[in-house]
């Protein structure tokens, strides 16, 4: 059952925020999209530009500018405000500037009674999700990040290209940091429903030179390749956010990768990290614990340690 007047507020009308709005609008996921941005001219212009597209859509969502009061009745609040990652930078390199930007967002949200779900996109994604959750003093199910959703898409895309299959036929997850320390649990990767090693062995004429190293490289480097070529990533994260928002608004109880607070899952505590989650109307309903190999557990723990270290750094900014 759909919620009535499904409102999504997007804080940050830059490249990422507007592409999220476009994906939401084009897929008829919500009834109302509200932009909030410090740059009022940009905020207004982005809303006008996207509103012009409505005439060509099957549905007619309301697209407008607003203020933080609109967050009180929002089903979902998307935090996309931040600074762009420059060529050569890791997501963690943007921590200081991002925290300074998000501080202002959190202060503006504190007086608001938030009833909906808060999804953060701002990089470094895991650290900012933790910062926002603590700053707003909301339960962990209510505040989470897109996390490794985009890393997961890049993992599947890389495998699909190497194996000459549709990426939707690849089941795999990237876990840990949304960044260079993310890991891929190959023990749970399937292609056409078969363990990936079995598929590769049976389809040597179809599969290019496949290796786990190439898959991890594609997962880690694809984002920087895009930034080096065009300055920012937009379409992938917009689609990832729209998919997550749909899971919330339509109460899908669907498994998706997201960065949520771990409280013992995978042997980790007090850290936001990307893991498979069941997502529905109440946000994160549960964490799906895959049975990782010993080496995969070490890789995941190492990634969590990096996130935890930067969470501590964020607290001093």
Secondary structure, 3 states (H helix, E strand, C coil): CCCCCCEEEEECCCHHHHHHHHHHHHCCCCCEEEEECCCHHHHHHHHHHHHHHHHHCCCCCEEEECCHHHHCCCCEEEECCCCCCCCCCCHHHHHHHHHHHHHHHHHHHHCCCCCCEEEECCCCHHHHHHHHHHHHCCCCCCEEECCCHHHHHHHHHHHHHHHCCCHHHEECCEEECCCCCCEECHHHCEECCEEHHHHHHHCCCCCCCCCHHHHHHHHHHHHHHHHHHHCCCCHHHHHHHHHHHHHHHCCCCEEEEEEEEEECHHHCEEEEEEEEEEEECCEEEEECCCCCCHHHHHHHHHHHHHHHHHHHHHCCC
